Amino acid sequence: MRPADPGRLSGLRAELYDSGARQDAYERSVINLIASDNAVPGWRRHTLPYSGDMIQEGIVGRRPFAGAALHNELERIAAEVACEVFGVDHAILQPHSCSQANQAVYHGLLRPGDRVLALRFRAGGHLTHGMRHNFSGRTYAFDFYGVGADGRIDYDEALRAAKEFRPRLVVCGSSSYPWIYDVAALRALCDEVGAYLHLDLSHEAGLIAGGAFPCDLGPADVVTMSLDKTLRGPHGAAVLCRADLAGRMDAAVHPGTQSSFPVRRLTDAAAALLESQTAGFAEYARRSVALTRALGERLLAFDARAVVGGGSDKHYLLLDTERVFGRDGRAAEELLEDLGLLTNRQWLPHDRSSGFDDAGGLRLGTAWLSSCGYDTADADALADLLVRALSGDDRDDCAAAFAELVTRDRPGDVRGSTDFDWTAADGGSEA
Ligand SMILES: Cc1ncc(COP(=O)(O)O)c(C=O)c1O
């Protein structure tokens, strides 16, 4: 290896700080409709329970590194908060991401080659639900269920597939399926074929915690969820389960699929979970769903084909740019990005082609909008702007409409908060 060149390093340092500062400024100048993104409350940058940098590994009471007494205490408290919020017996907050949490679930419940039934990728499933390029599709034998013409999961098809395929595990969860899940139907299906039920609530966790998305975790054997996304916590994930699977899931996380984790992830996550039980968070979650609805209604008023399935129960909807505007998802994403509207191209259930660049539409998320205090009048204005931009209206006119939306001060914007109102969602005070 060649020795480092101090002159080059000094140049790279300047580039790094310059580039980082421009990214900070850029993020303040855009409207972020990427459904997995969110804006983190300002108070969390100042008043978190623990601000150290230690890592730890293993489970409570069984650690390979010294200095673990308080780590045990912190992990026990954080896990208890998660159990309390989601009404489960056992919680592990160590996974680095929801992909890794899913990996741990498969590792804990399956052997390589075992059969798994999951929602088809184009119907909303995730890479870790059996995509052939992903570890999941390479390690386990996946089959899929899908959605009907109305865009809703076809539970009868899922049952037929399960009876024929005899999976050991059924995965329910999605990245781009905008509707409530019928968890009871999937439980019945699992009982019929003797399979475990895994709910992957990566996207919905914050909405569920905030009471804005009904989803019964009780029938599931195992649940995974992102701590970031709608939950607005640190990047990472949780595995939740019943008491009888606790030992297996602990071992599946460590030593099964990961070693160390930053202790701060546990404490940051616990702070976010506690916040999720406050009135302010409930309002954020409710508003995110209301914003999706408002955006959807306005887009549907423009063209009845605009919103795939005709609506959404969540913090995102799917916009069919191909059919309505004659632009594929990639072209639409790039056009909007040029204005400062960040979205992501999205495969739609009816898309025929298989290339990522051929996605037929966009996924439009509202969690960031809600955290930044946008209201339903803003959602209407945003829908109008999307329609104008995607219809090819004059760019300067669209840019002016965009500037109007992005610059306004909004009282509900959490980014500016320096402390937090711990008033509970039921009106009680935790302070
Ligand atoms: C349903 C679902 N599961 C798992 C994941 C993986 O999460 P991560 O990207 O944090 O690994 C995602 C990511 O968006 C997801 O949508």
The ligand as a Gaussian input file, in Angstrom:
#p B3LYP/6-31G(d) Opt

LIG

0 1
 C      -40.852000      -3.612000       4.492000
 C      -39.395000      -3.314000       4.696000
 N      -38.645000      -4.172000       5.383000
 C      -37.347000      -3.972000       5.588000
 C      -36.725000      -2.844000       5.119000
 C      -35.267000      -2.672000       5.332000
 O      -34.952000      -1.597000       6.113000
 P      -33.461000      -1.022000       6.076000
 O      -33.337000      -0.297000       4.791000
 O      -33.396000      -0.153000       7.279000
 O      -32.537000      -2.194000       6.158000
 C      -37.462000      -1.894000       4.403000
 C      -36.829000      -0.685000       3.887000
 O      -37.396000       0.216000       3.384000
 C      -38.834000      -2.137000       4.183000
 O      -39.590000      -1.276000       3.474000

